[in-house]
Amino acid sequence: MISAEKFQEEIDLIIANALREDIGDGDHSSLACIPESATGKAKLLVKDTGILAGVDFARQVFQVVDPGLVMDVQIPDGNPVREGDIAFYIAGSAQSILKAERLVLNGMQRMSAIATKTSEYVKLLEGTETKILDTRKTTPGIRALEKWAVRIGGGVNHRFALYDMVMLKDNHIDFAGGITRAIAKTKAYLKSRQKDLKIIVEARDLEEVSEILQAGGVFRILLDNFDLTQTREAVRLIGDRCQTESSGGITAKTLRSYAECGVTYVSSGALTHSVSNMDLSLKAV
């Protein structure tokens, strides 16, 4: 995974670009009817149930818009919320609060939805040693927010992007001329460029699992679209030689069954691409 510093750089870019997109040459609605000297206070009102996420993101947005804004957090990230809860109060320049309002709400609504779904999946895995992973099936431009939300919900981040881990999937393998050649070329590439990146290789059947094990040097084997019987056999073959990850069509109904096969991880794109935003509002008080 990328460093904490690099991750924060991504968050900073998201905030800067979102404010540029939203404010342009000015919030003319506020400028037209609210004096620059006016101050006020607003509350973040929860109108839904789930896991709250994005409070710290909101704090960063408010600070970028106006360092003079004062935030009073009532419910931190990662806590369960229900309708009627107040997550925080924000006080200061009324114009500044309104400039930040939509970005704060957009970010928190989506992050809370992702954290809520992730938390549901984590609970389904209780009692097993398997952990839930996210994927790169994220909204372009706000991946860092969505992966942050997965962590808040108790999940684990997969690689952040194409540059922080090697993942040889079916197309890489086919274009390279097979699994053995793909792995050998990857090892040579990483050595020549002095890059210390973990290698994950996708297997489409048990024969490919055996071929990956024979090639060696792999951090994790991705068992793609394996049924439960194949997954159990793959886990037995692999043993403790590397990590295992199940993926492909796994739902909340089948998640625990795959975990009980003994895989290290189950990855799910649904954590980020199939959620409905939590209903939140920012209201003047």
Secondary structure as UniProt FT lines:
FT   HELIX           4..23
FT   TURN            24..25
FT   HELIX           28..33
FT   TURN            36..37
FT   STRAND          39..46
FT   STRAND          50..51
FT   HELIX           55..65
FT   TURN            67..68
FT   STRAND          70..73
FT   TURN            77..78
FT   STRAND          80..81
FT   TURN            83..84
FT   STRAND          86..93
FT   HELIX           94..124
FT   TURN            125..127
FT   STRAND          131..133
FT   TURN            140..141
FT   HELIX           143..152
FT   TURN            153..154
FT   TURN            162..163
FT   STRAND          166..168
FT   HELIX           170..176
FT   HELIX           179..192
FT   TURN            193..194
FT   STRAND          199..203
FT   HELIX           206..215
FT   STRAND          220..224
FT   HELIX           228..238
FT   TURN            239..240
FT   STRAND          243..247
FT   TURN            252..254
FT   HELIX           255..259
FT   TURN            260..262
FT   STRAND          265..267
FT   HELIX           270..273
FT   STRAND          280..284
//
